[in-house]
Amino acid sequence: MAQGGEAVKRFSLVFISVFIIIGFQPVKAAEQRTVIIELEGDVSAYREYLEMHYPFIEIVEEFDTLFQGLALRATEAQLDELSQHSHLLNIHQVHTYKAETKRTEVPFVTQEFLGTSAAGVTGKGVKVGVIDTGIDYTHPDLKKNYKGGFDVVDWDDDPMETTPEEGEATIHGTHVAGIIGANGKMKGIAPDAEIYSYRALGPGGTGTSVQVIAAIEKAVEDKMDIINLSLGSSVNGPDWPTSLAVNKAVEMGVSVVTANGNEGPANWTVGSPATATKALSVGAVTTPQKTAVLYERFYKKMIPILPLQGTVEWKQRRSLPIMDGGTGEKQLPDATGKIVLFKRGKIPFAEKARIAERANAAAVLIYNDGSGPLEASIQDGGKPVSIPVAAVTRQVGLWLLKNEKTAQLSAKQVELQNRMAAFSSRGPVTRNWAIKPEIAAPGAPVWSTVPQSGYQALQGTSMAAPYVAGALALVKEAHPEWTDEQQIGALLTTAQLLQKPNDQPYDPIEQGMGKMQPSKAISTPVIIENPLLRFGKIDSKQDAEYVLTVHNVSNVRQKLQFDQPKAVSGIRWKVPMAVELSPHETERLNISISVNPDIQEAGVHQGYLSARFGQQKVHLPYLFLLKNADYPKAMGLEMEWKPLNRKGAYHYQIYLPEGVAELRIDLYDPDTLVYNRQLLTKKQVDAGLLEGSMSKREAGKPGVYLALIQLRMNDGKYVSTELPLYLSDQMLVK
């Protein structure tokens, strides 16, 4: 027994935090459940210890590829007994999530839309692993290409989507799989690719980061060529556990494609695992569709609008004046022939619309009182509103108020194609300042397969990622002689730079290299392996350097020539002279930038460096951070109840992109905003994940709180942010 106890001392169990959030259900005490523990130490030795001292606890799986750990199946009582005696087992609270997608009626969007049919390849022989909610492999468009997989939720080899009989049904994984490799009535991007399913998300799309990592490990062990991860989190950091797992999978020879997230259009909204340095992260582009926009002729300003759910169509073509409606708390004077502009507030959207309707308004605009898009509905069970109602951003709303006396707006229908979707998350990544996404693809909306032989249109970067995964399968089939880095580089090098409605390019942190063009990627004579120029953080007058790797993959000489960037005060570029590459030659080229921080403003600086080979022009995104920027300084606050002993304890964690001199967390009532208590104070905290434990007495009363995180930075400045916090001393499991 003493020998077994010594074996346990060699281990430190660490649970990886929750991946995304939705809801919880307690497991009955008599039921068995599967948990995954992560170990810092020898997995085999700990397994022997469990088999000797806890023979009734079933060891389901052993992990030693991406992380060290075990999957255990036991009753609640057995797990509680193990935790109390070993003082090592962390049974962590399972926070879960659901992918945010919307149904939209649109025609089929097939591979012809992306121009891949002329490439003469179909993804044959390429193995694509879909880590998601499972796949309905009986779907007539999927059963031909489905080859197997694994279910890390139920721990069996049947990764079927959750059915209504099993809980809240899911459709997400089947939709993603169809975009990649449907081969029936609908054709995916790579209709002959071999599709494998790894079910990491259970009923309602619920799962944990540990399950996702376990699914990645299974896919690596099964020798997938490509893994698609259409899931994400709110943690913008390159060293979050799922991001590190993705990097390791890539190092082991698997190409990993991730969705960039649906938290746009604000900057710094990309989340793990899309923040992984070696992931190919994908933003969402609109598919061909018509929508209404507003146009101000005098100011020559095009105003995008987001029609509220339940509104009538915007059809009026004549120019109409603006009327300020405030927040809708007061009745309006006569508004005949006017567009009433409301600020979002306490009055419901439908009531605002009816107030304007009673005043004979022609239409309603509602602008947000915070950053980001405003997506809402005017359907409240009452009489339908007869006038059009739409949302605009806070910036647009304030501009309209400023020009209320002169602005006149008319509605017009425009074709929305090759536009970045408003919801698509933006970069850059904190700490390493990487450009994310790297590439973009259709995601708003996309028609694909769903369970029970159906089809449905959904939108999100969850739909854009499988487009790229499918395109990468085509490139891999066409050029198996290329390395994984060259295959991805071909997609990046040949991407189409997208323009805003004002004909200016979207920023690098919005589109990366631009919209993918698989046919051009397959036929490209030149590949720039790592074309997104990352110069990092610059604090003083210095040179920053980046090394490009360029491959001539053709049988003839190729000339690569860079355009000299436009002169800007305080910034000096040094780009290579024209370089000629012999057939199948590789060159490494240095690009450097010198920045004078006394002349240039602090913050994120980004743009494009142009180059050309033959008739092909390439726009290389660049980014550097000068001194500092207004990015989130705290993320991922979580508190988990751990039955480490008879009394138990809370395990807390919070992610800090940079070190701070002092951290303080205060709790408030989320409804009244009344101060409740101080939760935590720490001094001299390093960058990264801060973890620790506290007793039930120290944590205080369980409940739902608004946490105010106050930080004193190392330069003496103070910043604060608000995050929701759920505190419970009950074990909540999937």
N, C-alpha and C positions, 0 to 999 in steps of 0.2 A: 504493500500500500504506500509505504514511504517512497518507493521508487517511482510509483505512478504520480505521486504528488510532485516529485522533482521534475518529472516530464512536463507537468502542467506549467511549472514556473518558467519554462523556456518559451512560453507563448504569450503573446499579447493580442487579444482579439479586437479588431477594429471594424465597425460597421460603417459602410458607406451611406451617406445621407440620401434622403428621399429625392426622387427624380422630378416628379411633377405632382400637382395637388388636385384631388377631387373629393373623395368621401371615404368613409370607413365603415366596416362592419365587424363586430366582435365575433370571435370563433368560440363555440361552446367548449366547455372544459373537457368533455369526453371525446371530442373530435381530434383527429390527428391533423397536423399541418406541417408544411415544409418550410424551414427557414434556412438561410444561407449565412454562414459565419465566415468571416475573413480572418486569416491568421498571419501573424508576423513570425514565421518560423517554419519548422519541418511539418508538413501536412501529414505525412505518413506516421510520424511519431505520435502526433495528437490523435490520429485515427486509432492507433493501437491502444492508446489510453482509454478512449471511449469504448472500444470493443471489450476491453477488460473490465471496466468499472460500470458501464452503462449498456449492457447487452441488449436491452429492450428498446433502445433508441436506434432507429434504422439509419444507417449512413447511405444516403441515396446517390451522392455524386461526390467525386473528388476533383478539385480544380487546382491546376498547377501551371497554366499557360499564361493567362493575363493577370491572374491574381492567385494568391495562396488561400485556399478555403475548402469548406465542406458544406454540402447540403444535407440537412438532417430532417427526418420525419419522426415526429413524436407527438404525444398529447401535451396539452398545456401544463398538466401536472408534472410530467417527465421533464419538460424544458425548465420549469420552475425549480425542480429538484436539482437539475444539473447546474443551473446558474447559482443556486444558493451554496452548493458544495464547492464548486470550482472557483467561485469569485472571478470568473473570467468571461463567461458567456454574456454577450450583449444581444438581447432580443429586442430589436429596434422597432419603434413605432413606424408603421407603413403609411407614408404619405403617397398618394397616387394622383394620376392625372388623366385627362381626356383630351385627345387631339381636337382642336377647334376647327371644324369644317362646316361648310354651309351647302345646302342643296340649291342648285340653280338649274333651270331648264335650258340646256344648250344642245346644239347638234353634236354628233360624234367629233372628237378631235383625235385624228389618227396620225400615224407616222408621216403621212404625206405633208401635214402641216409644217413639220420640221425639215422637210426636204431630205429625208433619209432613204426613201425608197429607191432613189437612183444610185445609191452606193453599192447595191448588189450584195449586201450582207444582211443577215437576219439574227445575229447573235448565237448561231449554232455552236454548240460545244462549250459555251461560257456559262459557268455556274454563278447564279445570283442569289444571295441569301437575303430574305426580307425579314428584318427584326421588327415585329409589330404586334398586332392583335390576333395573329393567326391568318389563315387563308381558307376560304371555302373552296377546297380543291375539287369538289364535285361540280363546280360551275363549268358549263360546256366550253367556255372560252379559255379555261385554265387547266382542266384535267389532263390535257395532252402534254403540257410542259411541266406540270408539277412532278417533282422527283423525290420529295421527302422533307425531312426537317426534324424538329424537336419542340416539345412544349415544356418550358421551364416554369410554367404556372402550375400545371397538374403533374408534371414530371413523368411524361410518357412520350411516345413517338407519334402522337396524333395532334398536330398543331392546328386543329380546326378552330375557326372563329367561335366566339361565345354565342350560343343559341339562346332564344328567349326562355327555354326551359331551364337553362343553367344560370341565368341571371340577366343583367342588362346586356342585351345583344350588341355585338360590334360588327362593323363593316370596313373599318379603316384599312386593315391589312390586305383584304381582297381587292379594294380599290387601288391600292398602291401596286399590288402584283399585276393587275390588269394593265396599268400604264406601262410597266416594264415588258411584260411578255404575254399578253392576251393573244390567243391564236384561234379564232373562231369567227363569230359574227363581227366582233371587234378585233382589230389588230393593234397590239402594243408596239412600242418602239423597236423591240427586239423579239419578234414573235416566235423565234426558235430557241431562245435562251432557256436554260434549265433553271426552273424556279424552285427554291427551297424556302420553307417557312420556319421561322423560329419565334414561337409565341412567347413573348415576354410580358405582355399586357393582358390581363384577364377581363372579367365582366366589367362593362362600362369603360373599357380602356385603362384599367388600373394596373399598376406595377411599380416596382422599385428600381433604383439605380443598380442594385446588386443583381436583380433579375436580368436587367439589360446587359450588364457586364457578363453574366453567366451565359446569356444567349450569344453574345459576341464570341466568347470562348468556344462554344459549341460550333459556331459557324467557321471559326478558324480551324478547329480540329477536323471539320468535314471538308476542308480545303476549298472553300468558296473563292472564286476569283474576285467577286464584288460583294460588298455588304451595303444594303440600303437601310438607313436609320431616319425614318420620318417621324422623329420625336425630339423633344428638347426640354430645356429648363430655363429659369430666369437668371441663372448664375453666369455672368460674363467674366470668365476667367479661364486661362489656358491650362491650369493645373487641377481642375475639378476631376474627381475620380473617373467619370465616364469619358472625359476628354483624354486622360492618360491611357485608358484602356483602348480607345480608338487608335492613338499613336502607336501603341505596342502591336496592335493588329496589323497596321500598315507596315511596320518594321518586319513583320513575319510574312509579308508578301501578299496581303489582301488590300485591294483598293476599297476605301470606305467613303461613301457618299452620304452627306447629312443635310437635313432641312435646316435652313438658317433661322427659322422661327417666324411667328406671326404677331410680333409685338410692335411693328412699325407704325408710323413712319419716323419715330424718334430715333436719334443716334444712340449707340451703345446698348441696343436691345438684343443683339445676338446672344444666345445662351448655349451652354454645354449640351451635347457634345459637338455642336458646330464650331465651338471655339478651339477644338483640337488643332494643333499646328499642322498635322499631316492629313486632316480630313479635307475632302472636296466639298465645301459648303455651298448651298444653292439658294438663291433668291427667286422670287416668283414674278413672272411676267404675265400680263393680261393676254388672253386668247382673243381672236377677232370677235368684237361685239360693239354694238352701238350704244351710246349713253348720252345723256344730256349734260351739257356744260353751260355756264353763264358767261356772257361776253360783254365787257364794257368798252364801247366803241371809242369814246374820247380818250381814255387812258390806255387803250389797246391791251386790255388785261383779260386773259382767259381764266375763269374761276372753276375749278373742279368742284362738283357737288356730290354728296352721298345721299341719294333718296332714302327716306325713312321707310321702314317696312310698313306696307299697307297704304302707301300714298298713291294717288293717281299720277299718271304720266305727265312730265313737264313738256308742254307743247307750244306755249305762247312764244311767238316770234318777235312781237313788237317790244321795244325798249320800255322798261317800267322803272319808276323811281323807287327809292328806298325810304322806309319809315322805321324809326327806332321804336321797338316795342318793349325795351327794357328786359326784365326777366319774366314778364307776363303776369305780374301780381296786380296790375291795374288794368281796367278796361280801356280800350283804345278809342280814339276819335275815328271819324269816318276815314277808311283806308282804301276807298274805291280806286282800283287801278294801280295799287302799290304792292310792293313786296315788303312784308313786315319782317324785320330782323330782330330776333329774340336772342338773349344770352341764356345759356343753360343755367337753370337754378332749381328751386324746390318745386315749381309748378310742373306737373307732368307734361310730356311732349304733346299728347293728344289734346289736353286742355289748352295749351298754348295755341295749337292749330285752330281750335274752335273759337277762341277769343278773336283771332284774326279773321276767321270765316264770318263771324257775326258782325265784324266791322267792314265787310265787303272787300277784304283784301284779295288780290289776285293770286298770291302765293306766300309761302313762309320759308324763311331761312333761320336756322338755329345754329349759333356758333358755340363751340366748346369753351368752358371756363378753365380748362387745363390743356396740357399738351396732348398730342395724339389725336386720332380720328374719333368721331362720335358716331357710333352705330346704335340705332335705337328703332323703336316702333311707335306708330300712332294707333295701333290696334289695341283697344282696351275694352272691347265688348259693347261699346256704345255705337251710336250712329256713325257711319263712315264719314270721314272728312272729304269734302268735295273739291278742295284746292290742293295743288301740289305742295309737298313739304320735304325739305332736304336739309342736310347738315353741311356746315363748312367748318374749316379749322378756326381756331382762335385768332390766328394771324390774319386770315381773310376777314373775319368778323370785325376786328378792330380797324382794318383798312376801310371797310365799308362804312363804319361809323364816322371815321375821320372825313370821308368824302360823301357823307349822306346827302348834302345839298346839291351835289353835281353828278353823282354816279347814276347811270341808267343801265339796267341789265336786261339783256334779251337771252332767251334760251335757244340753243342750237344743238342738233344731234351730230356727234362726231364718232368716228371709228376709233375705238380703243384697241390698238394692236401695238405690240412692242413697247408697251409702257410698263414701268415697274409698278406692281400692285402696292397700294397704300399700306396694306398690312404687313408687307414683307419686312422682316427685321433688318436693321442696319448695324454695321460695325462702328468703329473698330473693336478689337478685343483689348480688354484692359491688360496691363502689365507688359505684354510684348508688342502691343499696338499693331497687330496684324490686320490686314484688310480682309473683311468678311462681308458678304459672300465672295467667293472667287469667281463664280459664274452664275448665270440666271437661265431659267427655262419656264415654259408655260405652267401656270398654277392658279389662274383666276379667270374662269373656272375650267375644270377638266372633267370630261365624261369618261367613266370607266366602270368596270365590273363591281358588283356588290353581291352578297350572298343570296341564295335561292334563285340563281340564274338571272339575276336582275342587273340593271345598269342605273347609274346615278351620276349627277354632276356635283362635285365637291370643289372647294377652293382652299388653297393654303400652300405654304412652301412644302408641306407634306406631299403635295402632288407634283411640285417642281423637281424635287430630289429624284424620284423614280424615273422621270424623263431623262435626267443626266445619267442615272445608273444604266438605263437601257441603251443610251447613246454610247456609253463607255463599253458596253458589251459588244456593240458593233465595231468599235475601234479595235477591241481586243481580238475579235475574230479576223478582221481584215489585216491586222499587223501583230501576229503573235511574237514576231522577232523583236518588237519594241519592248523596252522595259515598262514597268507600271508607271514610272515617272514620265516617260516619253508619251505613253498613251494619254495620260491626263494632260500633259503639256500640249498635246496636239489639239485637244478640245479647247484649252485656254487660249492658245495662240491664234486660233481661227474664229474666236467668238466675235459677234457683231456688237459694236459699241452702240448703245441705245441713247436716243435723244428725248429730252423733255418736250412738252408742247411748245416751249419757246425756242426750240432748236438748239438748246445747250445740252451737252451730255450730262446724264445722271452722274452723281459723284461716285468715285470708286467704292465707297462704303455702302452704296446702294446697289450697284450692279456688278462689282468686280471687273472682270474682263468684258462682260456683256452677255448677250444671249448666245447660247451654244448653236453651232452649225455643224452637225455630225458629218455630213457629206464632205465639207471642206476639210474637216479634221482628218478624215481618212486619206484624202489626196494631197495633204500639205507636203511641200518639199522641205520645209524648215520647221523645226520645233524649238520653241523657247521653253525649257523645262520648268522654270520658276519665274514667270513673267510679272508677278505682282511685287513691286519694289517696296520693301519695308526698311525704312531707315531708323526706326526706333525713336527713342526720346532724346532730345537735344537740350541740354541745360546751359551750355556756354558756347562761345564761338569755337567751332570745331568742324572737322570734316567727318561726314558719315558715308560709309561705303557699302555697296551691295554688289554681289557677284552673280551675273547671269550665266546660265549654262545653255548654249545654243548648239543644236544638232542639225547638220545637213543630212537628211534621210533619203535624199534623191541620188540619182546616178550622174548628175551633172554639177558643175560648180555653181555655188549660190553666193550672191553678194548681199550682205546685210548692212544697211545704212541708217544711221540715227539722225533725226532732225534736231538741230540745236534749239533748246528751249528758249522761250521768250525771256528777255532780260527783265529781272525783277530786283528792285533795290534790296540789298541784304541777303540775296541768295545767288550763289554761283554754282553752275553745273559743270561737271567734267564727264563728257560722254565719249565713247570709243569712236575712233575714226572708222570709216567704212572698212569692213572686214570681208574677205573672200574665203569661203570654206570649200575645200575639196569634197568630192563625193564621199558621203558617210563620215565626214570629219566632225569632231566636236571641239568647240572653243569655249573657254570661260572668259567672260568680259567684265571688266570693272567699271562700275558707274558710281560716281561720288558726288556729293552735294555739300557745299559749305554754306553755313547759315550764321548770320550775325543777329543774335537775339536782342541786341540793343535797337535794331531797326525794325525787325519783323515782330508782329504781335504774337503773344503767347496763344497756344491752342493747337488744334489739329490743322495741319496743312496738307492738302491733297490735290491731285490733278493727274494729268496724263503726259507721258513721254512718248513721242511718236518715232516709229522706225518703219522701214519697209524692206521687203525682199521681192524682187521682180515687180509685179503689179499689185502685190498684197501689202496693205498697210496695216500695221499693228499699233495699238494704243496700249502702252504699258502703264497701269495705274501705279501711282506712288503715294506714299504717306509718311509723314513724320510728325511727332508731337513736340512742340516747342514749349519747354518748361512745364506747363501743366494744362489741364483742360477740365471741363465740367462734366466728368463722368461719374457714375455711381460709386460712392466710396464704401458702401456696405451692402451686402446681398446675402441671400440664403440663410436667414435666421431661422433656426429650428430648435425645438426642445423635445427630447424623447425620454419617456419613462423607461428606466432600466432596472429590472429586478436583479441587481447584482448581489444582493444579500437579503436578509429578512426584512430590512427596512426599505430597500430600494433607493434609487437616486435618479435625478434628471441628468441626461447628457445634453449639453448645449453645443451649438456650433454656429458660426457666422463667418462669412467670407469677406476679407478685406483686400482689395486690389493692391494697396500699398500700406506700409507700416504706419502706425499712429503713435503719438506720445501718450494719448489717453482715450479710452473707450468708456462710454456710459450708456446704459440702456434703461429707460424709464417706461413704465407701462401706463396706458390710459384706457378709459372706457371707449370703445370704438364708436358708440352712438352719441354719447354726451361730450366726449373729449375731456372728461374730468380726470385729473391726475389720480392714479391709484397707488403706485409704489415704485421704488427703484429695484431693478432686477439684478444688475451686474455693473461693476466698474473694474477696469483693468488698465494698467499703465505699461508703456513701452511694448506694444503689441507688434509683432512682425507681420509682414505681408503674407497673404495666403489664408488658409483655413484655421481659425481659432476654435479650439475644442476644450471642453472641460466638464466638470460634474458639480452638482449642488444638491443639497438635501431638499426634502419636501418642505421643510420649514423655511429654508433660504429662498426657495422658488415662490412660495406663497400660494394663495388660493387659485385652483384651476379655473380655466375659463378662456374666453376669446378676448384678445386685447389688441390694441394698437400700440406697437413698440416704437418709441422715439429713440433713435440711435444718434447720439451726439459724439463727435470725434474731434479731438484736438490734434491737428496734424503736426508732423515733425517741424514744420516751419512756423508753428505757433498759431496758424489760422484755425478757425472753428467751422465745421460743416455738420449738417444734420440731415437725416432722412427718416422716413416713416415706413415701417413694414408690419404686416399683420403677423400675429403670433397666436397659435393654438396651444394651450397648456392643459394637459390631462395626465392624471396619475393612473389611468387605466391602460392596460395593454390593448392597443388597437391594431388589428392585423387584417390582412387582405381576406 
